[in-house]
Amino acid sequence: MANLGYEFHEKLLQNLGEVIVGKDDVLTLIFSAMVAGGHVLLEDVPGTGKTKLAKALARSFDLSFSRIQFTPDLLPTDVTGLNVYDPKTGDFVLRTGPVFTNILLADEINRATPRTQAGLLEVMEERQVTIDGQTYLPGNPFFVIATQNPVETAGTFPLPEAQLDRFMMKLSVGFPSHEEEIKILNKYMDSDPLETLHSVVTASELEAVRKEAGAVHVSLGIQDYIVRMTTATRNNNDVLMGVSPRGTLALMHAAKAYACLRGSAFVIPDDVKKVAPAVLTHRIILGYGKSTDCEKFVQNLIKETVVPTEDFEK
């Protein structure tokens, strides 16, 4: 194996380290989702660097980038685009929306109405946009990184389950440690390092890593391990809605991408464990009045699912 994934991972980590301090685990999961062809939802309190992380990621790639600031008055056509009448020619001309890009930052996505949020459903899942009955293709690759604030609920519209399920991973940036926050102060003492950040990965390199990740081997034992983990969410009395087959596929593809980024040609149980919380937590709805939350439920699920013991290369 050429270890393109490992080189890709190290190159991006080093570049984003100029802007983001101490979040290598979160960054690795975001890279994994991108390589696996999924999308990422960042949910955290204000000021933890969600938008800056998304912008730094976009600048690290030699790809087109668009940003949508979601607000209550935003319309679906503001996202997808629309046909506009041209009086000079007498024809309708397509005015493309910001989804026609490679990397889309959907900032504060839960501030838009459900009608506008639904404007992303088709393009996130099917990689196409339908406008007035005509189908168009967005950029290739196409990656959505969305942010939302979980504590400020005034004027927000929670994402429905169908929308959440379109995100391969839901992540939290979290607060920095004491030492990390001192490093942040020093990095931003004179200027914002984001302004001088440059691209280090091209579209062709990303495509090559995606092909390498696609070739990562998943043994029958690992496949059984993944399916046992997701089906356990459907057969639990505490769960109202368990993980769908789409979630099972997302867990496998995320684990393959994670293994590829660490330079492996095959998936091991630890790869599945690393990505499982980010992939599964937002796909589970627990019954009302349960003492635990989805994060703890998934952590317990990982502990309780029996790990296979075999030669994972075969």
Phi and psi restraints in degrees (value plus and minus 20) as a CYANA .aco file:
   2 ALA   PHI     -97.3   -57.3
   2 ALA   PSI     -29.9    10.1
   3 ASN   PHI      39.6    79.6
   3 ASN   PSI      14.4    54.4
   4 LEU   PHI     -83.5   -43.5
   4 LEU   PSI     -56.3   -16.3
   5 GLY   PHI     -83.0   -43.0
   5 GLY   PSI     -61.9   -21.9
   6 TYR   PHI     -84.4   -44.4
   6 TYR   PSI     -64.6   -24.6
   7 GLU   PHI     -83.8   -43.8
   7 GLU   PSI     -61.1   -21.1
   8 PHE   PHI     -78.4   -38.4
   8 PHE   PSI     -66.7   -26.7
   9 HIS   PHI     -82.9   -42.9
   9 HIS   PSI     -67.8   -27.8
  10 GLU   PHI     -86.2   -46.2
  10 GLU   PSI     -58.2   -18.2
  11 LYS   PHI     -83.9   -43.9
  11 LYS   PSI     -64.5   -24.5
  12 LEU   PHI     -89.4   -49.4
  12 LEU   PSI     -61.2   -21.2
  13 LEU   PHI     -79.4   -39.4
  13 LEU   PSI     -63.4   -23.4
  14 GLN   PHI     -84.8   -44.8
  14 GLN   PSI     -61.7   -21.7
  15 ASN   PHI     -88.9   -48.9
  15 ASN   PSI     -66.1   -26.1
  16 LEU   PHI     -90.7   -50.7
  16 LEU   PSI     -41.3    -1.3
  17 GLY   PHI     -83.9   -43.9
  17 GLY   PSI     -37.0     3.0
  18 GLU   PHI     -90.3   -50.3
  18 GLU   PSI     -41.2    -1.2
  19 VAL   PHI    -137.1   -97.1
  19 VAL   PSI     -62.5   -22.5
  20 ILE   PHI    -124.5   -84.5
  20 ILE   PSI     109.0   149.0
  21 VAL   PHI    -127.6   -87.6
  21 VAL   PSI     107.3   147.3
  22 GLY   PHI      50.4    90.4
  22 GLY   PSI       4.7    44.7
  23 LYS   PHI    -143.0  -103.0
  23 LYS   PSI      18.7    58.7
  24 ASP   PHI     -80.8   -40.8
  24 ASP   PSI     -57.3   -17.3
  25 ASP   PHI     -84.0   -44.0
  25 ASP   PSI     -64.0   -24.0
  26 VAL   PHI     -85.3   -45.3
  26 VAL   PSI     -63.1   -23.1
  27 LEU   PHI     -82.3   -42.3
  27 LEU   PSI     -61.7   -21.7
  28 THR   PHI     -82.0   -42.0
  28 THR   PSI     -59.3   -19.3
  29 LEU   PHI     -87.0   -47.0
  29 LEU   PSI     -58.3   -18.3
  30 ILE   PHI     -84.7   -44.7
  30 ILE   PSI     -63.9   -23.9
  31 PHE   PHI     -80.1   -40.1
  31 PHE   PSI     -60.8   -20.8
  32 SER   PHI     -81.6   -41.6
  32 SER   PSI     -63.7   -23.7
  33 ALA   PHI     -83.4   -43.4
  33 ALA   PSI     -61.1   -21.1
  34 MET   PHI     -85.1   -45.1
  34 MET   PSI     -64.0   -24.0
  35 VAL   PHI     -85.3   -45.3
  35 VAL   PSI     -55.3   -15.3
  36 ALA   PHI     -98.9   -58.9
  36 ALA   PSI     -23.6    16.4
  37 GLY   PHI      63.2   103.2
  37 GLY   PSI      -2.2    37.8
  38 GLY   PHI    -119.5   -79.5
  38 GLY   PSI    -194.3  -154.3
  39 HIS   PHI    -144.7  -104.7
  39 HIS   PSI     141.7   181.7
  40 VAL   PHI    -148.0  -108.0
  40 VAL   PSI     116.7   156.7
  41 LEU   PHI    -132.0   -92.0
  41 LEU   PSI     100.5   140.5
  42 LEU   PHI    -119.6   -79.6
  42 LEU   PSI      99.4   139.4
  43 GLU   PHI    -141.5  -101.5
  43 GLU   PSI      98.4   138.4
  44 ASP   PHI    -184.9  -144.9
  44 ASP   PSI     148.4   188.4
  45 VAL   PHI     -88.5   -48.5
  45 VAL   PSI     140.5   180.5
  46 PRO   PHI     -81.6   -41.6
  46 PRO   PSI     124.9   164.9
  47 GLY   PHI      67.9   107.9
  47 GLY   PSI     -12.4    27.6
  48 THR   PHI    -112.7   -72.7
  48 THR   PSI     -20.0    20.0
  49 GLY   PHI      77.7   117.7
  49 GLY   PSI       1.1    41.1
  50 LYS   PHI     -82.9   -42.9
  50 LYS   PSI     -72.5   -32.5
  51 THR   PHI     -87.0   -47.0
  51 THR   PSI     -59.4   -19.4
  52 LYS   PHI     -84.5   -44.5
  52 LYS   PSI     -58.6   -18.6
  53 LEU   PHI     -82.2   -42.2
  53 LEU   PSI     -65.3   -25.3
  54 ALA   PHI     -82.3   -42.3
  54 ALA   PSI     -62.3   -22.3
  55 LYS   PHI     -86.5   -46.5
  55 LYS   PSI     -60.6   -20.6
  56 ALA   PHI     -84.4   -44.4
  56 ALA   PSI     -58.5   -18.5
  57 LEU   PHI     -82.9   -42.9
  57 LEU   PSI     -65.2   -25.2
  58 ALA   PHI     -82.2   -42.2
  58 ALA   PSI     -60.3   -20.3
  59 ARG   PHI     -90.8   -50.8
  59 ARG   PSI     -39.7     0.3
  60 SER   PHI     -97.8   -57.8
  60 SER   PSI     -32.8     7.2
  61 PHE   PHI    -130.4   -90.4
  61 PHE   PSI     123.1   163.1
  62 ASP   PHI    -104.5   -64.5
  62 ASP   PSI      43.2    83.2
  63 LEU   PHI    -154.6  -114.6
  63 LEU   PSI     141.2   181.2
  64 SER   PHI     -93.1   -53.1
  64 SER   PSI     130.5   170.5
  65 PHE   PHI    -158.9  -118.9
  65 PHE   PSI     116.3   156.3
  66 SER   PHI    -152.9  -112.9
  66 SER   PSI     131.8   171.8
  67 ARG   PHI    -149.6  -109.6
  67 ARG   PSI     114.0   154.0
  68 ILE   PHI    -137.6   -97.6
  68 ILE   PSI     103.0   143.0
  69 GLN   PHI    -110.1   -70.1
  69 GLN   PSI      84.9   124.9
  70 PHE   PHI     -94.1   -54.1
  70 PHE   PSI     109.6   149.6
  71 THR   PHI    -156.9  -116.9
  71 THR   PSI     142.1   182.1
  72 PRO   PHI     -80.3   -40.3
  72 PRO   PSI     -46.3    -6.3
  73 ASP   PHI    -112.4   -72.4
  73 ASP   PSI     -15.3    24.7
  74 LEU   PHI     -91.5   -51.5
  74 LEU   PSI     117.5   157.5
  75 LEU   PHI    -124.4   -84.4
  75 LEU   PSI     137.4   177.4
  76 PRO   PHI     -76.5   -36.5
  76 PRO   PSI     -56.1   -16.1
  77 THR   PHI     -89.2   -49.2
  77 THR   PSI     -41.6    -1.6
  78 ASP   PHI     -89.8   -49.8
  78 ASP   PSI     -39.5     0.5
  79 VAL   PHI    -113.7   -73.7
  79 VAL   PSI     -69.0   -29.0
  80 THR   PHI    -110.6   -70.6
  80 THR   PSI     -51.8   -11.8
  81 GLY   PHI      88.7   128.7
  81 GLY   PSI     154.4   194.4
  82 LEU   PHI    -178.9  -138.9
  82 LEU   PSI     143.4   183.4
  83 ASN   PHI    -106.5   -66.5
  83 ASN   PSI     107.8   147.8
  84 VAL   PHI    -134.9   -94.9
  84 VAL   PSI     115.5   155.5
  85 TYR   PHI     -93.2   -53.2
  85 TYR   PSI     108.3   148.3
  86 ASP   PHI    -122.8   -82.8
  86 ASP   PSI      88.3   128.3
  87 PRO   PHI     -85.8   -45.8
  87 PRO   PSI     -41.4    -1.4
  88 LYS   PHI     -91.3   -51.3
  88 LYS   PSI     -61.4   -21.4
  89 THR   PHI    -120.3   -80.3
  89 THR   PSI     -37.8     2.2
  90 GLY   PHI      57.4    97.4
  90 GLY   PSI      -7.9    32.1
  91 ASP   PHI    -135.1   -95.1
  91 ASP   PSI     142.7   182.7
  92 PHE   PHI    -111.1   -71.1
  92 PHE   PSI     112.2   152.2
  93 VAL   PHI    -135.6   -95.6
  93 VAL   PSI     115.0   155.0
  94 LEU   PHI     -93.5   -53.5
  94 LEU   PSI     103.9   143.9
  95 ARG   PHI    -126.4   -86.4
  95 ARG   PSI      83.1   123.1
  96 THR   PHI     -88.8   -48.8
  96 THR   PSI     126.8   166.8
  97 GLY   PHI    -110.9   -70.9
  97 GLY   PSI     159.8   199.8
  98 PRO   PHI     -87.0   -47.0
  98 PRO   PSI     -31.3     8.7
  99 VAL   PHI     -91.0   -51.0
  99 VAL   PSI     -34.5     5.5
 100 PHE   PHI    -104.0   -64.0
 100 PHE   PSI      56.3    96.3
 101 THR   PHI    -176.4  -136.4
 101 THR   PSI    -196.8  -156.8
 102 ASN   PHI    -117.0   -77.0
 102 ASN   PSI     -66.8   -26.8
 103 ILE   PHI    -139.9   -99.9
 103 ILE   PSI     102.0   142.0
 104 LEU   PHI    -134.8   -94.8
 104 LEU   PSI     102.5   142.5
 105 LEU   PHI    -116.3   -76.3
 105 LEU   PSI      93.0   133.0
 106 ALA   PHI    -119.5   -79.5
 106 ALA   PSI      71.1   111.1
 107 ASP   PHI    -101.7   -61.7
 107 ASP   PSI     108.9   148.9
 108 GLU   PHI      32.2    72.2
 108 GLU   PSI      36.2    76.2
 109 ILE   PHI     -80.5   -40.5
 109 ILE   PSI     -47.7    -7.7
 110 ASN   PHI    -101.4   -61.4
 110 ASN   PSI     -14.3    25.7
 111 ARG   PHI    -108.9   -68.9
 111 ARG   PSI     -31.7     8.3
 112 ALA   PHI    -110.1   -70.1
 112 ALA   PSI     138.8   178.8
 113 THR   PHI     -90.2   -50.2
 113 THR   PSI     138.6   178.6
 114 PRO   PHI     -75.7   -35.7
 114 PRO   PSI     -53.5   -13.5
 115 ARG   PHI     -81.4   -41.4
 115 ARG   PSI     -62.3   -22.3
 116 THR   PHI     -94.3   -54.3
 116 THR   PSI     -59.7   -19.7
 117 GLN   PHI     -76.6   -36.6
 117 GLN   PSI     -57.7   -17.7
 118 ALA   PHI     -85.5   -45.5
 118 ALA   PSI     -37.3     2.7
 119 GLY   PHI     -83.6   -43.6
 119 GLY   PSI     -37.0     3.0
 120 LEU   PHI    -115.2   -75.2
 120 LEU   PSI     -32.1     7.9
 121 LEU   PHI     -77.2   -37.2
 121 LEU   PSI     -70.8   -30.8
 122 GLU   PHI     -85.6   -45.6
 122 GLU   PSI     -67.8   -27.8
 123 VAL   PHI     -89.2   -49.2
 123 VAL   PSI     -51.2   -11.2
 124 MET   PHI     -91.3   -51.3
 124 MET   PSI     -57.7   -17.7
 125 GLU   PHI    -111.1   -71.1
 125 GLU   PSI     -64.8   -24.8
 126 GLU   PHI    -123.9   -83.9
 126 GLU   PSI     -22.8    17.2
 127 ARG   PHI      35.8    75.8
 127 ARG   PSI      22.4    62.4
 128 GLN   PHI    -172.1  -132.1
 128 GLN   PSI     138.0   178.0
 129 VAL   PHI    -147.9  -107.9
 129 VAL   PSI     108.6   148.6
 130 THR   PHI    -125.5   -85.5
 130 THR   PSI      99.7   139.7
 131 ILE   PHI    -146.5  -106.5
 131 ILE   PSI      98.2   138.2
 132 ASP   PHI      31.5    71.5
 132 ASP   PSI      23.5    63.5
 133 GLY   PHI      60.7   100.7
 133 GLY   PSI     -24.6    15.4
 134 GLN   PHI    -124.4   -84.4
 134 GLN   PSI     116.2   156.2
 135 THR   PHI    -118.1   -78.1
 135 THR   PSI     113.3   153.3
 136 TYR   PHI    -147.6  -107.6
 136 TYR   PSI     135.2   175.2
 137 LEU   PHI    -124.1   -84.1
 137 LEU   PSI     115.4   155.4
 138 PRO   PHI     -97.9   -57.9
 138 PRO   PSI    -183.6  -143.6
 139 GLY   PHI     -88.7   -48.7
 139 GLY   PSI     139.6   179.6
 140 ASN   PHI    -152.4  -112.4
 140 ASN   PSI      92.5   132.5
 141 PRO   PHI     -95.3   -55.3
 141 PRO   PSI     144.1   184.1
 142 PHE   PHI    -149.6  -109.6
 142 PHE   PSI     103.6   143.6
 143 PHE   PHI    -158.3  -118.3
 143 PHE   PSI     107.1   147.1
 144 VAL   PHI    -126.4   -86.4
 144 VAL   PSI     108.8   148.8
 145 ILE   PHI    -142.5  -102.5
 145 ILE   PSI      92.8   132.8
 146 ALA   PHI    -129.7   -89.7
 146 ALA   PSI     133.7   173.7
 147 THR   PHI    -146.1  -106.1
 147 THR   PSI     132.2   172.2
 148 GLN   PHI    -174.8  -134.8
 148 GLN   PSI     134.8   174.8
 149 ASN   PHI    -124.1   -84.1
 149 ASN   PSI      97.3   137.3
 150 PRO   PHI    -101.7   -61.7
 150 PRO   PSI     -33.4     6.6
 151 VAL   PHI    -119.7   -79.7
 151 VAL   PSI     -43.7    -3.7
 152 GLU   PHI    -119.7   -79.7
 152 GLU   PSI      83.7   123.7
 153 THR   PHI    -118.8   -78.8
 153 THR   PSI     -33.0     7.0
 154 ALA   PHI     -85.8   -45.8
 154 ALA   PSI     105.9   145.9
 155 GLY   PHI      53.0    93.0
 155 GLY   PSI       1.8    41.8
 156 THR   PHI    -137.4   -97.4
 156 THR   PSI     141.0   181.0
 157 PHE   PHI    -150.2  -110.2
 157 PHE   PSI      86.1   126.1
 158 PRO   PHI     -74.4   -34.4
 158 PRO   PSI     120.3   160.3
 159 LEU   PHI     -86.8   -46.8
 159 LEU   PSI     111.2   151.2
 160 PRO   PHI     -89.0   -49.0
 160 PRO   PSI     142.9   182.9
 161 GLU   PHI     -78.3   -38.3
 161 GLU   PSI     -57.2   -17.2
 162 ALA   PHI     -83.0   -43.0
 162 ALA   PSI     -55.3   -15.3
 163 GLN   PHI     -94.6   -54.6
 163 GLN   PSI     -63.5   -23.5
 164 LEU   PHI     -79.8   -39.8
 164 LEU   PSI     -57.8   -17.8
 165 ASP   PHI     -87.1   -47.1
 165 ASP   PSI     -38.8     1.2
 166 ARG   PHI     -93.8   -53.8
 166 ARG   PSI     -39.0     1.0
 167 PHE   PHI    -107.2   -67.2
 167 PHE   PSI     104.5   144.5
 168 MET   PHI     -83.9   -43.9
 168 MET   PSI     -59.4   -19.4
 169 MET   PHI    -154.9  -114.9
 169 MET   PSI     126.6   166.6
 170 LYS   PHI    -140.5  -100.5
 170 LYS   PSI     103.2   143.2
 171 LEU   PHI    -148.3  -108.3
 171 LEU   PSI     138.9   178.9
 172 SER   PHI    -143.0  -103.0
 172 SER   PSI     111.1   151.1
 173 VAL   PHI     -91.9   -51.9
 173 VAL   PSI     -64.5   -24.5
 174 GLY   PHI      60.3   100.3
 174 GLY   PSI     145.5   185.5
 175 PHE   PHI     -99.8   -59.8
 175 PHE   PSI     129.3   169.3
 176 PRO   PHI     -96.9   -56.9
 176 PRO   PSI     140.9   180.9
 177 SER   PHI     -94.8   -54.8
 177 SER   PSI     154.9   194.9
 178 HIS   PHI     -79.2   -39.2
 178 HIS   PSI     -66.8   -26.8
 179 GLU   PHI     -86.4   -46.4
 179 GLU   PSI     -59.4   -19.4
 180 GLU   PHI     -86.0   -46.0
 180 GLU   PSI     -56.9   -16.9
 181 GLU   PHI     -89.1   -49.1
 181 GLU   PSI     -52.5   -12.5
 182 ILE   PHI     -85.3   -45.3
 182 ILE   PSI     -60.1   -20.1
 183 LYS   PHI     -82.5   -42.5
 183 LYS   PSI     -57.5   -17.5
 184 ILE   PHI     -82.5   -42.5
 184 ILE   PSI     -64.6   -24.6
 185 LEU   PHI     -78.1   -38.1
 185 LEU   PSI     -62.3   -22.3
 186 ASN   PHI     -89.5   -49.5
 186 ASN   PSI     -59.4   -19.4
 187 LYS   PHI     -84.2   -44.2
 187 LYS   PSI     -55.5   -15.5
 188 TYR   PHI    -123.6   -83.6
 188 TYR   PSI      -2.2    37.8
 189 MET   PHI     -82.4   -42.4
 189 MET   PSI     -67.0   -27.0
 190 ASP   PHI    -123.1   -83.1
 190 ASP   PSI     -54.2   -14.2
 191 SER   PHI    -179.4  -139.4
 191 SER   PSI     153.4   193.4
 192 ASP   PHI    -110.5   -70.5
 192 ASP   PSI      94.0   134.0
 193 PRO   PHI     -82.5   -42.5
 193 PRO   PSI     -36.8     3.2
 194 LEU   PHI     -82.9   -42.9
 194 LEU   PSI     -51.9   -11.9
 195 GLU   PHI     -84.9   -44.9
 195 GLU   PSI     -47.0    -7.0
 196 THR   PHI    -126.8   -86.8
 196 THR   PSI     -14.4    25.6
 197 LEU   PHI     -89.5   -49.5
 197 LEU   PSI     119.7   159.7
 198 HIS   PHI    -144.0  -104.0
 198 HIS   PSI     143.4   183.4
 199 SER   PHI     -95.6   -55.6
 199 SER   PSI     122.7   162.7
 200 VAL   PHI    -146.3  -106.3
 200 VAL   PSI     -26.3    13.7
 201 VAL   PHI    -151.7  -111.7
 201 VAL   PSI     115.3   155.3
 202 THR   PHI    -118.8   -78.8
 202 THR   PSI     147.8   187.8
 203 ALA   PHI     -82.3   -42.3
 203 ALA   PSI     -57.8   -17.8
 204 SER   PHI     -87.2   -47.2
 204 SER   PSI     -55.8   -15.8
 205 GLU   PHI     -86.4   -46.4
 205 GLU   PSI     -62.0   -22.0
 206 LEU   PHI     -82.4   -42.4
 206 LEU   PSI     -62.2   -22.2
 207 GLU   PHI     -82.9   -42.9
 207 GLU   PSI     -59.1   -19.1
 208 ALA   PHI     -85.3   -45.3
 208 ALA   PSI     -60.9   -20.9
 209 VAL   PHI     -87.9   -47.9
 209 VAL   PSI     -56.7   -16.7
 210 ARG   PHI     -82.9   -42.9
 210 ARG   PSI     -59.7   -19.7
 211 LYS   PHI     -86.1   -46.1
 211 LYS   PSI     -59.8   -19.8
 212 GLU   PHI     -83.9   -43.9
 212 GLU   PSI     -61.9   -21.9
 213 ALA   PHI     -85.1   -45.1
 213 ALA   PSI     -56.9   -16.9
 214 GLY   PHI     -83.4   -43.4
 214 GLY   PSI     -46.7    -6.7
 215 ALA   PHI    -108.1   -68.1
 215 ALA   PSI     -23.6    16.4
 216 VAL   PHI     -83.6   -43.6
 216 VAL   PSI     113.6   153.6
 217 HIS   PHI    -101.2   -61.2
 217 HIS   PSI     117.0   157.0
 218 VAL   PHI    -141.2  -101.2
 218 VAL   PSI      88.6   128.6
 219 SER   PHI     -88.7   -48.7
 219 SER   PSI     145.1   185.1
 220 LEU   PHI     -82.1   -42.1
 220 LEU   PSI     -55.0   -15.0
 221 GLY   PHI     -84.6   -44.6
 221 GLY   PSI     -60.1   -20.1
 222 ILE   PHI     -89.9   -49.9
 222 ILE   PSI     -59.1   -19.1
 223 GLN   PHI     -79.8   -39.8
 223 GLN   PSI     -63.9   -23.9
 224 ASP   PHI     -83.6   -43.6
 224 ASP   PSI     -59.5   -19.5
 225 TYR   PHI     -81.6   -41.6
 225 TYR   PSI     -64.8   -24.8
 226 ILE   PHI     -84.1   -44.1
 226 ILE   PSI     -65.1   -25.1
 227 VAL   PHI     -87.9   -47.9
 227 VAL   PSI     -58.9   -18.9
 228 ARG   PHI     -83.2   -43.2
 228 ARG   PSI     -55.7   -15.7
 229 MET   PHI     -87.4   -47.4
 229 MET   PSI     -62.7   -22.7
 230 THR   PHI     -98.5   -58.5
 230 THR   PSI     -57.8   -17.8
 231 THR   PHI     -88.3   -48.3
 231 THR   PSI     -45.3    -5.3
 232 ALA   PHI     -84.0   -44.0
 232 ALA   PSI     -45.2    -5.2
 233 THR   PHI     -95.4   -55.4
 233 THR   PSI     -41.0    -1.0
 234 ARG   PHI    -110.6   -70.6
 234 ARG   PSI     -36.4     3.6
 235 ASN   PHI    -131.6   -91.6
 235 ASN   PSI      11.5    51.5
 236 ASN   PHI    -136.7   -96.7
 236 ASN   PSI     110.7   150.7
 237 ASN   PHI     -86.3   -46.3
 237 ASN   PSI     -39.5     0.5
 238 ASP   PHI    -102.4   -62.4
 238 ASP   PSI     -29.4    10.6
 239 VAL   PHI    -125.7   -85.7
 239 VAL   PSI     106.7   146.7
 240 LEU   PHI    -102.0   -62.0
 240 LEU   PSI     -60.7   -20.7
 241 MET   PHI    -155.7  -115.7
 241 MET   PSI     101.2   141.2
 242 GLY   PHI    -113.0   -73.0
 242 GLY   PSI    -193.7  -153.7
 243 VAL   PHI     -96.8   -56.8
 243 VAL   PSI     111.4   151.4
 244 SER   PHI    -101.7   -61.7
 244 SER   PSI     148.6   188.6
 245 PRO   PHI     -76.2   -36.2
 245 PRO   PSI     -50.1   -10.1
 246 ARG   PHI     -81.2   -41.2
 246 ARG   PSI     -58.5   -18.5
 247 GLY   PHI     -87.1   -47.1
 247 GLY   PSI     -56.2   -16.2
 248 THR   PHI     -83.1   -43.1
 248 THR   PSI     -65.0   -25.0
 249 LEU   PHI     -82.7   -42.7
 249 LEU   PSI     -61.2   -21.2
 250 ALA   PHI     -82.0   -42.0
 250 ALA   PSI     -59.5   -19.5
 251 LEU   PHI     -84.3   -44.3
 251 LEU   PSI     -62.0   -22.0
 252 MET   PHI     -85.8   -45.8
 252 MET   PSI     -67.8   -27.8
 253 HIS   PHI     -86.5   -46.5
 253 HIS   PSI     -56.3   -16.3
 254 ALA   PHI     -86.0   -46.0
 254 ALA   PSI     -60.4   -20.4
 255 ALA   PHI     -85.7   -45.7
 255 ALA   PSI     -58.8   -18.8
 256 LYS   PHI     -83.2   -43.2
 256 LYS   PSI     -63.7   -23.7
 257 ALA   PHI     -85.3   -45.3
 257 ALA   PSI     -61.0   -21.0
 258 TYR   PHI     -82.6   -42.6
 258 TYR   PSI     -62.8   -22.8
 259 ALA   PHI     -83.1   -43.1
 259 ALA   PSI     -61.3   -21.3
 260 CYS   PHI     -81.2   -41.2
 260 CYS   PSI     -61.9   -21.9
 261 LEU   PHI     -89.5   -49.5
 261 LEU   PSI     -43.2    -3.2
 262 ARG   PHI    -112.1   -72.1
 262 ARG   PSI     -15.3    24.7
 263 GLY   PHI      68.9   108.9
 263 GLY   PSI      -0.4    39.6
 264 SER   PHI    -122.3   -82.3
 264 SER   PSI     130.9   170.9
 265 ALA   PHI    -115.9   -75.9
 265 ALA   PSI     -19.9    20.1
 266 PHE   PHI    -168.5  -128.5
 266 PHE   PSI     135.9   175.9
 267 VAL   PHI    -108.3   -68.3
 267 VAL   PSI     117.4   157.4
 268 ILE   PHI    -135.8   -95.8
 268 ILE   PSI     144.7   184.7
 269 PRO   PHI     -75.5   -35.5
 269 PRO   PSI     -54.1   -14.1
 270 ASP   PHI     -83.4   -43.4
 270 ASP   PSI     -51.7   -11.7
 271 ASP   PHI     -83.3   -43.3
 271 ASP   PSI     -62.6   -22.6
 272 VAL   PHI     -85.1   -45.1
 272 VAL   PSI     -63.1   -23.1
 273 LYS   PHI     -83.3   -43.3
 273 LYS   PSI     -56.6   -16.6
 274 LYS   PHI     -86.6   -46.6
 274 LYS   PSI     -60.0   -20.0
 275 VAL   PHI    -112.6   -72.6
 275 VAL   PSI     -38.4     1.6
 276 ALA   PHI     -76.6   -36.6
 276 ALA   PSI     -66.9   -26.9
 277 PRO   PHI     -79.0   -39.0
 277 PRO   PSI     -61.7   -21.7
 278 ALA   PHI     -90.6   -50.6
 278 ALA   PSI     -50.5   -10.5
 279 VAL   PHI    -106.3   -66.3
 279 VAL   PSI     -55.4   -15.4
 280 LEU   PHI    -118.1   -78.1
 280 LEU   PSI     -52.3   -12.3
 281 THR   PHI     -76.0   -36.0
 281 THR   PSI     -65.6   -25.6
 282 HIS   PHI     -99.1   -59.1
 282 HIS   PSI     -21.2    18.8
 283 ARG   PHI    -120.3   -80.3
 283 ARG   PSI     -16.6    23.4
 284 ILE   PHI    -135.5   -95.5
 284 ILE   PSI     115.4   155.4
 285 ILE   PHI    -138.2   -98.2
 285 ILE   PSI      97.9   137.9
 286 LEU   PHI    -105.1   -65.1
 286 LEU   PSI     138.3   178.3
 287 GLY   PHI     -86.7   -46.7
 287 GLY   PSI     138.1   178.1
 288 TYR   PHI     -87.4   -47.4
 288 TYR   PSI     121.3   161.3
 289 GLY   PHI      60.3   100.3
 289 GLY   PSI     -10.7    29.3
 290 LYS   PHI     -94.9   -54.9
 290 LYS   PSI     121.6   161.6
 291 SER   PHI     -94.5   -54.5
 291 SER   PSI     -42.9    -2.9
 292 THR   PHI    -118.6   -78.6
 292 THR   PSI     151.4   191.4
 293 ASP   PHI    -136.5   -96.5
 293 ASP   PSI     155.9   195.9
 294 CYS   PHI     -83.3   -43.3
 294 CYS   PSI     -57.4   -17.4
 295 GLU   PHI     -83.3   -43.3
 295 GLU   PSI     -66.5   -26.5
 296 LYS   PHI     -86.0   -46.0
 296 LYS   PSI     -56.3   -16.3
 297 PHE   PHI     -80.6   -40.6
 297 PHE   PSI     -65.4   -25.4
 298 VAL   PHI     -87.5   -47.5
 298 VAL   PSI     -59.0   -19.0
 299 GLN   PHI     -81.2   -41.2
 299 GLN   PSI     -62.5   -22.5
 300 ASN   PHI     -85.8   -45.8
 300 ASN   PSI     -57.8   -17.8
 301 LEU   PHI     -80.5   -40.5
 301 LEU   PSI     -63.5   -23.5
 302 ILE   PHI     -82.4   -42.4
 302 ILE   PSI     -60.7   -20.7
 303 LYS   PHI     -88.0   -48.0
 303 LYS   PSI     -55.8   -15.8
 304 GLU   PHI    -105.1   -65.1
 304 GLU   PSI     -41.6    -1.6
 305 THR   PHI     -96.2   -56.2
 305 THR   PSI     103.2   143.2
 306 VAL   PHI     -85.8   -45.8
 306 VAL   PSI     109.8   149.8
 307 VAL   PHI    -104.1   -64.1
 307 VAL   PSI     113.2   153.2
 308 PRO   PHI     -90.6   -50.6
 308 PRO   PSI     128.6   168.6
 309 THR   PHI    -143.1  -103.1
 309 THR   PSI      90.3   130.3
 310 GLU   PHI    -186.9  -146.9
 310 GLU   PSI    -198.0  -158.0
 311 ASP   PHI    -108.2   -68.2
 311 ASP   PSI      85.0   125.0
 312 PHE   PHI     -94.3   -54.3
 312 PHE   PSI     -28.2    11.8
 313 GLU   PHI     -98.2   -58.2
 313 GLU   PSI     -38.5     1.5
